[in-house]
């Protein structure tokens, strides 16, 4: 009887040890899962290194382009991205907001946001149907930009040439001249632009 009790106690001792080890393993596993889940939730999302991502990452209040050349260059990056079509709907709205941040108040007054987006989507769709894209562009170098003053307000005229290509191999060039003026914060904003005859545009 004593031997049986001893054997029974030994069995219970072994069983208790197994239960304790199992419980400890469960606690350790639960802690590990919680820690790894917490660390994955706190990880910062990877930066979007696409051209659209780079454009949208620019803080236009803190890092607005400092001169007429850079304003037109930034705006040209946006319109090229429009017709590349590599974005979702939220990103398209973001691109439009960044583009409009380069517009003078007068130009904004003629371009209600909803109407602007409607025209923009229609133009993007037209490019898409014709399988047309802006493949590259050249912005007039800063040293060649024309400046003038009217009623104590400073203006600048910046020429640009856009090279477009269609799926069938057809290529063309569009020459434009942007008129910008300095606002009360000394930031250069686009007032309007015109398509102009072919001219020499030398970039930096």
Secondary structure by P-SEA (a helix, b strand, c coil): caaaaaaaaaaaaaaaaaaaaaaaaaaaaaaaaaaaaaaaaaccccccccaaaaaaaccccccccccaaaaaaaaaaaaaaaaaccccaaaaaaaaaaaaccccaaaaaaccaaaaaaaaaaaaaaaaaaccccccccccccccccccccccbbbbbbbbbbbbbccccccbbbbbbbbbbbccccbbbbcccccccbbbbbcc
